[in-house]
Amino acid sequence: MSGPVKKRPPAAEPVRANGPRAVADMLPQVGGAAFRRFGFVQSSVVSRWREIVGERYAGVSTPESIRFPPGRKKDGVLTLAVEGAHGPMMQHVAPAIVERVNRFFGYAAVARVAIRQGVPRTAAPSRVAPPSLRPVSSEMGESLRTIGDPELRDCLAALAGAVAATAGPPRIGD
């Protein structure tokens, strides 16, 4: 016959190393597996395509994948979906695109560009927040003046005005 069964003490809740984190900080980690599955080592190639190649080329192309030779992380093939008749133009600027993508990575990640005719995926049009109904309070306006970045200051002023204009619980979607 065995003795009495010993109960384990309840496990303590794990302590967070750095406290709460913003969702935006975790998104690259969450999407990283999906991007790697489709051939992207860095999701920022997709999210920053417009910065990498410029407005003109980003408007007619979208990166689809980067395929590397087995066991290597350089000399890959960047596949682009290019809109309609823009394919020949993109073939002519392919060396410049390779150079810009490699500059973005910081090493010779891409050796050539493969162009596939198709409709590039475009980002959804951004929604513009409605103007606030009430002006920002004077005390809030004073604290915003100390912010040096004008774009951040305007964004925070719009946020403060929108928060001040709300009544009741937040509504999700329209």
N, C-alpha and C positions, 0 to 999 in steps of 0.2 A: 504494500500500500504506500502511496506517495504522500509526502507531507503537504501542508497547506500551500495553496498557490499564491505566489507573491505578485502583487500588483505593481506595475511600473508607475513611477510618478509621472504626472502629465508633462508632456514636453513643453518647454517654454517657447513662446513665440520668437521666431528669429529676429535678431536686431538688424535693422537696416544700417548699412555702412554709411551712407551719405544722406539719409533722409529721403523725403519724397522727391520724385523726378518729374519733369514736365513730359507730357506725351510727345512733344516734338523732338525731344532728345532720344526717345526710344524708337521712333519711326524708322530710322535707317536700319536698326537691328531687326525690327519686325519684317520689313520688306526685303531685307538682305537675302534671305533664303530664296524667295521668289525670284528676285533679280538674278541671283547666281544660277538658278535653274534654267533661266532663259539666256544665259551667256553673259551676264553683266557682273563684273567683279565689284563694281562700284555703282550703286544706284544713282549717284550724283551725275553720271554721264547723261542719263535720261532727264533728270530734273533740271540740269543746268545746260542742256543742249543749246539753248538760245544764246547763252553766254559764251559757250565754246566756239560755235561756228558763226555767230552773228545773226542778226534779224533776217537778212535776205535768204540765207540758206536754211535756217531753221523753219522758215515759213513753208518750205516745200519738201522738207525731209524730216525723218524721225529715225533715231537709231533703233535697230531691232535686236542686235546681238553682237557680241565680240567673242569669236571662237579662237582659242589658242591651240597651238600644236600640243599633243599629249605631253604632260609633265612640264610644261613651260608656261610662263606668264608674260611672254613678250612675243613680238612678231605675229600678233593676232590678225584676224580678218574682221573688220567692222562691217556689218551688214546694215544698209540703210534702206528704208522704204521711201521712195521718191515719187512725188506727185507727177502724173502724166508726162508731158513733154519736157520736163525739167531734167530728165535723165542724162542727156548729152552734156548739158551745162555742168551737172554734178560730176560727170566723168572728167571734165576739164579741170575742175577745182579739187579733185580728189587728193592730189599731193598737198594742197593747202589744208584740207580737212585732216589728213593724217598728221601733219605737223602740229595743228592746233590741238588735236586730241592727245598727242604725245606730250605736248607742253602742259596740258591739263593734268595728265598722269605724272609727269616728271621723269618719264623714261620712255623708251621705244616700245610701248605696249602694242601699237598697231602698225603693221607693215603695209597693208593695202585695204582698199575699200571695195566691197561688193555692193552693187546697186540693184535693188529689186523695185520694179515699177509697181506702184500701189498707192493707196491713199494713206498719207501719214496721219498718225493719231495726233489730234490736236488737243490741247488742254481745254477744259470747259471754260467758258467765259466767266471771269470773276464777277461776283456780285458786289455791287457798290452799296455800302451801308447807307441807310436813309439818314438825312440830316437830323440832328437831335432836335427835339421839340422845345427843350428848355436850354437856355445858355448855361455854360459851365459856371459853377459858383465862383465868387471872387477869391475865396481861399484856395480853391483848386487851381484857378488860373494863376495865382501867385506861385504855387509850387511848380507849375509847369514851366514857368519862365526860366527856371534854373537848369532846365534840360538843354544841352548844347546842340544836339542833333535835331534840326528842324522837322525832318520827316517823322522821327519818333515822337517829338512834341505834338505834332498835328494828329498823329494816330492816337496818342494817349488822350488828347483833348476830345477827339471824337468818341473814344470809348467812355470817357467820363460823362460826356453829354448824353450818350445813349443809356448809360446806367442811371443817370439822374432822371431821364425821361420815362423809365419803365415803372410800371405799377403791377404788383402781383407776381406770380411765379413766371419764370421764363417759358417762352413758347419755342418749341423745336419745329423747324420747317414752316413753310407758308402754305 
